[in-house]
Amino acid sequence: MIVTGLMSGSSLDGVDLATVRFAHQPDPSTPLHWALLASETIAFSQEWIHELKALPNGSALDIARGHVRLGDWFGRIIADFHQRHLVTPDLVASHGHTVFHYPREAVGFSTQIGDGARIAARIGLPVVCDLRSGDLAYGGQGAPMAPLADRLLFPDHDAWLNLGGIANITLHDRQAWIAWDLWACNQLLNALAGEVDLPMDQDGRLAAEGRWIAELGDAALAHPWMDAPPPKSLDNQVVQRELVQPFLDHSGRTVDKLFTAVDVLVRTIARALPARDGSSPGRLMVSGGGAHNGWLIKRLTHQLAGQHWVVERPSRVLIDQKEAILIALAGLYRWLGRPNLMASVTGASVDACSGAVYLPSNTYLRGV
């Protein structure tokens, strides 16, 4: 099957689209043969950035309206993407844009907007969306989703690190797959770059000029999140309030705060990875926007050398589109009725086949 995946991340750097061909897989537990047919990142307008940032504090009416409007826009950009890249998928999977993620509430929930019905009506194809709620209904956190792709699409590595708005990591031992959110990444680094009117710290050049701020870095490393055991996943509001805001409030130089933020993240990653035997170094696959930050990768490579881990960055396309490829795979598995979130990762009582399906009217007319 050919599936287009759509991912809108917490850093608001744009919507990632990836169309992937998946080969037939008789055994769902074995790695998949697949090929990336087309991909693109479409930037949000300033209007959308402003609206999406404001929605978590908006009214119920604001959120309902935004849900429909965003779904309509997603439908338009997907249709245009398919036309320009000359691809005709069988299915579209949309992660949507996360407004709320509170899995540790008495009744946990996660809310992604971008109306799947509007997308299906626009593009005339089946759409899978709301990919986290099924797992949450079985007591899981609905996150991380990444191990599905790590296990089936990138099996030649020993650990997988995503440096998006929030950094998350996937590990596997002989007993189980585990994954969790580590710490703020691009949400924090981009917010600090904004202090000097830049959208990001390009290649980590500002951070490279800074120095460690002990009181800020030590406080971050002592945050209760660091020692909480998985399963655990971060909410964007918690990230902004508890992880980003203390850095913004600090009176230090921006370059020093950026240096400190990078090193907090690097030390957190190092804590998460087990030491390896020097005769068999581990291979860490690094993707997400933070993988383009040369200073971050340099610090990470240096930190992990003593633990016998090799940092490996794939092609630029895979760095940028791995999450959209993941969403395509998760949508495919929902369409096939296979589990797409792992209980060992999320804490759910079962491996969940999660996602809602919207069928366009022409699907009904064909009798499919």
N, C-alpha and C positions, 0 to 999 in steps of 0.2 A: 504494500500500500504506500501511497504518497500522502504525506501529512505536512501541513504548515503549522508551525508553532509560533505563538506570540507571547512575548514576555515584556512586562513593564516593571522595571526595578525601582527600588526605594531611592536610588540616587537621582532619579528623574532626568537621566542623561538621554533618554529616548526610548522608543519602542523597538525591540529586536524582533525581526521576522526571519524564520528559517524554514525552507521547504526541504523535506528529507524523504528519500525513498528507503523503505525498510523491506528487506527480503523476508521470505517465508521462514518461520522459525518453529519447527516441530516441537522442540523442547523449550518451554518458556524460561528455563533456568540457565540456558547457555547464551553466550554472547551473540549479538545480532550482527549480521552483515548489513551495512547501511551506506548511503552516499548523500552528501549535501548537494542539492541541486541548485539552490539559490538562497541568498541571505542579504539582509540589509538592516541598518539601524536608521529609524526615522525620528528626527528630533521633535520634541514637544515644542509648541509655540510658547511664548512667554505667558500668554493667557492661560494655557493649560497648566503650566508649571505653577502659576499663582493659584489657580483653582484647586489643583490637587493637593498643594501644600495646606490650603485652608480647610479642606473638607473634613479632616478629623475633628475640627472644632465647629463644624457647620451644623445646621439644623437637619432634622430628618428629611425635610423637603429638599434641602440642598443636596443631600446624598442621593436621594431617589432620582432627582433631576440629573445629577452628574453621572449616575449609573447608566441612564438611558442615552445621554448625550455622548458619553465616552464609547459606549457600544456602537453607536451610529458612526462615530469617527473611526473606530477600529475597523468596522465593516468597509468603509470607504478606502482606507489605506491598504487593507488586505486585497480588495478587488483590484486596486491600482497596481499593487506589488505583483500579483499573479499575471496581470496583463503585460506589464513591462518586462518581466522575466520569462514569459512564455511557459509558465508551469500550470498544470491543471491537477490539483490534489484531489484525493478522495474525501478528505476530512480536514477540518481546521480545529486546532486546540488553542484556547486562549487562557492564559493565567489571569489576565485582568490586572488591575492595579489595586494593591492592598491599601485599604483605609484603616482597618483595625485588625490586630492580631493579638488576641488575649486567650491563649490556650490554657493558662493556669487558673482561670476563673473557676468557680464552682461548676458552672456549665460553660466549658471552653468554647470559643468561637473565633473565626477568622473571616473577614469580610473583604472580598475582592470585587471591585466594580468594573463595569464594561459589559453591558447586557448581551448575553449570548444569543438571545432571540433576535435582537437587532442585527447582530453580525450575520446570522444564518439568513435572515431576510434580504440583507444587502448582497451577499455573495452566492446565494443559492446552493450552499453546501451544508452538510451536517457540521455542527459545532459542539465541541466538548468544552465546558467551562466549570467554574466552581470546583476546582480540583482538590481542595483541602477538606471540605466539610465532611465527606464520607469518613475520613480517618478520625476527625474530631468526634464524630458521633459514636465511635467505638473507644473513646477515651484517650485518643492520641493527641499530639500537638499539631498535626497537619503539616509538619515540617521536621527536618529538611526533606525535600523531595529529591535532591541531587543524587543520592545513592542508586536510584534506579538507572540513571544514565551511566554513573561511574561503574556499576557492575556489568551492564549489558553492552555499553558502547566503547568504554575505555579500560578494558580489563588488564592491560599491560603495565599498570602502575600499582604501587603499594599504598598510596594515600592520595587524596584529591582535595585541593584547596580552591575555594572560590572567593575572590577578592572583589565583591560587589559593594553595594551600599553597606551591607553587613557581611563580615567574613564568616564563612562556615567551612567545616572540614568533614571529610569522610574517611573512616578507617575500617579495616576488615581484618579479623583474625580467623582462626579455624572454627570458631564457634558462632560468630554473628557479625553482621554489619552494624556499625554505629556511626552517627553523624550528629553534629550540633552546631549552633551558632557560637562563634568565638568572641567577637567584639565588633565594635563599629569600625568600618573601613572608609569607603569613599564618602559616606555621609559626614564623617568627622573631618576628613582631609579637605573635602570641598568647602565645608563650612569655614574652616580656618583660612583657606585660600581667599574666601570672600572678604576677609578682613582687609585685604589689600586689593580688593576689587578685581579678583581673578576668579574664573569659574572653576579652576582646578590648579593644583600644583603640578604643572607640566613636567613629567619625567622625575618628579621629586626634587627639582632644582632648588627650591626654597628650603625644604627640609634638610638638604645636604649642607646648608650653610649654618644650621642651628646647633644647639647644644641641649643636653638633657636637663630638664627642670625636675629636680628630685621630688619636691613636694607634690607636683602635679602627677608625675609618672608613678610614684609610689602609691598615691591615693587611688589611681586607676587600677593598679595591679592588686590592690587590697579590696576592690569592690566585691561584694558578696557573690556576684555572678561568676567570678573566676573559679571559685571552689565548689559551686553547685554542680552536682553530677548530671550527666545527660540521662534521659532526654530533656533538652531545653532549647527553646527558640526565642529570639528577641522580637519585641514589638517596636515599631518605628517610633512611637511616642516615648517609650522607655529609653530608646537610644538617644533621642533628642534631649530629653529631660535630664537623664542621669549620666550619659556618656559624653555627649557633645557639649552641653551647656557649661559644665565645669571648665572645659578648655577655653570656651569663648569668654567666660567670666574672668579668667586669669589675666593678670596685668602684664605677663611676660611678652617678649617679642614674638611676633607671628612665626618667624623661622624657628625659634626655639620650641614653640608649641607644636609645630609640625614635626620637628625632629622627635620630640617626646611621644607624640601620637604614633608615629611610625614604629618607634622602638617598643612601645607598649604592645602593639599588635604583633610585632616580630617575636617578642618574648612569650606572648600568649600562644602563638603557633608552636614555638619550640616546646612549651610545656605540654602541649597536646600530643606531640609525636613521641613515640617510644624510641629509645636509643637502639641503634642497629649494630650488628656485627660489622667491623671494618672490612671484612672480606666480602660482605654482601650488602652494599649500601642500598638504602631504600630510594625509590623513585617517587617524587612528589610532583603531581601534575598541578600546575597553577593556571587558573583562568579568571575571567572577570576583568573589569576595567582597571583594577589595581595592579594587574600583571603588566600593564604598560608603564608603571611607575618604576623607573630604573633604580632610583635610590632605595625604594622598599625592597626590590628584588635583590639588590646588592647586599643590604643588611640581612635579609633573610638567608641568602646563600652562605654568608659568613657565619651566622648564628648556627645554622644546621650542619655545617661541615663537621663540627665536633661530635655530633650525634649520628654521623654517617648517613645523611640524607642528601640526595642530589635534587636540586630544584630544576624542573623541566617545564618550559613554556612551549605549548604547541604553536601552530600557525596563528597569525593574527586573527584570521576568520574564526577559528575555534575559540580563541581567547574571548572574542566578543560575542559569539553566538552559541556558546555551550548551553546556556540556560534556555534559549529558545528551542534548541535541539532537544533538550530534556523535556520541555513542555510538549513538543510534538510526540515524543515517545510516550509520555504519560497519557496523552489523549488517545494514542493508538491502543494502549493497553486497556483504557477504559472502554473503548469501542469494542475490543475483543473480549471484554469481561474478565480480564486478568488483573490481579492485584498490582497497583502502581505506587503504593506507599508501604514501607516495611515497618512492622510492629516493633522490631528490635531497635529501630531508629526513633520512631515517634512515641513509643510507649503505649500504643493502642493494644486492645485485647486480641486483635486479628490483623493479618495483612489485608489492607482495605483496597477494594476496587472503587476508587473515588472519582466523582465528576458527574455533572449534569449534562444531558445531551439534548440539543435542540435540532429538530429536523425542519428544513425549509419545505414550503408547500409543494414544490416540484418533486420532492422525495416521496411524499404521499401519493402524488399523482402517478408516479412510476410504479407504486405498489411495493417499494423496497422497505 
